Amino acid sequence: MAARVTLSIYSGRTDPSWPLSDEQIEELAERLRSAERLATLPTAQLGENLGYRGFLVESDDARLPARLAVYRNVAVAHRDGDVTAFRVPDLERFLVNTGRHAISDPTLSYLEQELG
C-alpha cells in the first residue's frame, strides 16, 4: 500500500482515492516534521457535515503515521497507539494537487471554494 489518500466528500458514492508517490510521501512527511504541534486534540478529526469532510491518509510507510486525518488546516496523526494533532496550513491543497487526476473537475471546483 505505501500511502493512500481518500477525499471524504460524497454521500452515497465512493469517495475519490489515490496512491502517493515516494516523492509525495517524503514531502508529506517533511510537512508533518515541520508542523506546529497542538496541545489539545480537536473534538472532530474529520468534518461531520455533508459535502467536504477532509482527507484520510492511510500508510504502511515508516515515514508517515498509519492514519492521518486532515481537515481545516489540522492534521491528526495515529501512530502506534499515539494520537497527535498538528496545525498544517496548505496541507489540504497539497493533497488536492496529488490527486488531481482522480478528482472530477466539478469536485475540484467545489474544493477550491471550500478551501478558499
C-alpha positions as CSV (number, residue, x, y, z in Angstrom):
1,M,0.0,0.0,0.0
2,A,2.7,2.5,0.9
3,A,0.3,5.5,1.3
4,R,-3.2,6.1,0.0
5,V,-5.3,9.3,0.2
6,T,-9.1,9.3,0.4
7,L,-11.0,12.6,-0.1
8,S,-14.1,12.4,2.1
9,I,-16.7,14.3,0.1
10,Y,-19.6,12.2,-1.2
11,S,-22.6,10.8,0.4
12,G,-23.9,7.6,-1.2
13,R,-21.0,7.4,-3.7
14,T,-17.5,6.1,-3.4
15,D,-15.0,8.8,-2.4
16,P,-12.0,9.5,-4.7
17,S,-8.9,7.7,-3.6
18,W,-5.3,7.6,-4.9
19,P,-1.8,6.4,-4.0
20,L,1.0,8.8,-3.2
21,S,4.3,8.5,-5.0
22,D,7.5,8.1,-3.0
23,E,8.4,11.7,-3.6
24,Q,4.9,12.8,-2.4
25,I,5.3,10.6,0.7
26,E,8.6,12.3,1.5
27,E,7.1,15.8,1.1
28,L,4.1,14.9,3.3
29,A,6.5,13.5,6.0
30,E,8.6,16.8,5.8
31,R,5.4,18.9,6.2
32,L,4.5,16.9,9.3
33,R,8.0,17.2,10.8
34,S,8.0,20.9,10.4
35,A,4.4,21.4,11.6
36,E,3.3,23.1,14.8
37,R,2.2,20.5,17.3
38,L,-1.1,21.3,19.0
39,A,-1.5,21.0,22.8
40,T,-5.0,19.5,22.5
41,L,-6.8,17.3,20.1
42,P,-9.7,18.7,18.1
43,T,-13.1,17.3,19.0
44,A,-13.8,16.1,15.5
45,Q,-11.0,14.6,13.4
46,L,-12.9,14.8,10.1
47,G,-15.8,17.1,9.3
48,E,-19.2,15.8,10.2
49,N,-21.2,17.7,7.7
50,L,-22.4,16.9,4.2
51,G,-20.0,17.8,1.4
52,Y,-16.3,18.2,2.1
53,R,-15.2,16.4,5.3
54,G,-11.4,16.3,4.8
55,F,-8.8,13.8,3.8
56,L,-7.7,10.5,5.2
57,V,-4.2,9.2,4.5
58,E,-3.5,5.6,5.4
59,S,0.0,4.3,5.2
60,D,2.3,1.5,6.0
61,D,5.4,3.6,5.1
62,A,7.6,4.2,8.2
63,R,7.9,7.9,7.3
64,L,4.2,8.5,7.9
65,P,1.7,7.8,10.6
66,A,-0.6,4.8,10.0
67,R,-3.6,7.1,9.8
68,L,-3.7,10.8,9.2
69,A,-7.0,12.8,9.2
70,V,-6.7,16.3,7.7
71,Y,-9.4,18.9,7.9
72,R,-9.4,22.7,8.1
73,N,-5.6,23.1,8.5
74,V,-5.4,20.5,11.3
75,A,-3.8,17.0,10.9
76,V,-4.5,14.3,13.5
77,A,-1.9,11.5,13.3
78,H,-2.4,8.0,14.6
79,R,0.9,6.0,15.1
80,D,1.5,3.0,17.4
81,G,-1.4,3.9,19.7
82,D,-0.4,7.6,20.0
83,V,-2.6,10.4,18.7
84,T,-1.0,13.8,17.9
85,A,-2.5,16.9,16.3
86,F,-0.7,19.4,14.2
87,R,-1.5,22.8,12.6
88,V,-0.5,22.3,8.9
89,P,-1.6,25.2,6.7
90,D,-1.9,24.3,3.0
91,L,-1.7,20.6,3.6
92,E,-5.2,20.1,2.1
93,R,-4.1,22.0,-1.1
94,F,-1.0,19.7,-1.3
95,L,-3.2,16.6,-1.0
96,V,-5.6,18.0,-3.7
97,N,-2.7,18.5,-6.0
98,T,-1.5,14.9,-5.5
99,G,-4.9,13.7,-6.6
100,R,-6.0,16.0,-9.4
101,H,-6.0,13.0,-11.8
102,A,-8.5,11.2,-9.5
103,I,-10.9,14.1,-8.7
104,S,-13.5,15.2,-11.2
105,D,-13.5,18.8,-12.4
106,P,-16.8,19.7,-10.7
107,T,-15.4,18.3,-7.4
108,L,-12.1,20.2,-7.9
109,S,-14.1,23.5,-8.4
110,Y,-16.1,22.8,-5.3
111,L,-12.9,22.1,-3.3
112,E,-11.3,25.3,-4.5
113,Q,-14.3,27.2,-3.0
114,E,-14.2,25.2,0.2
115,L,-10.5,25.6,0.8
116,G,-10.6,29.3,0.0
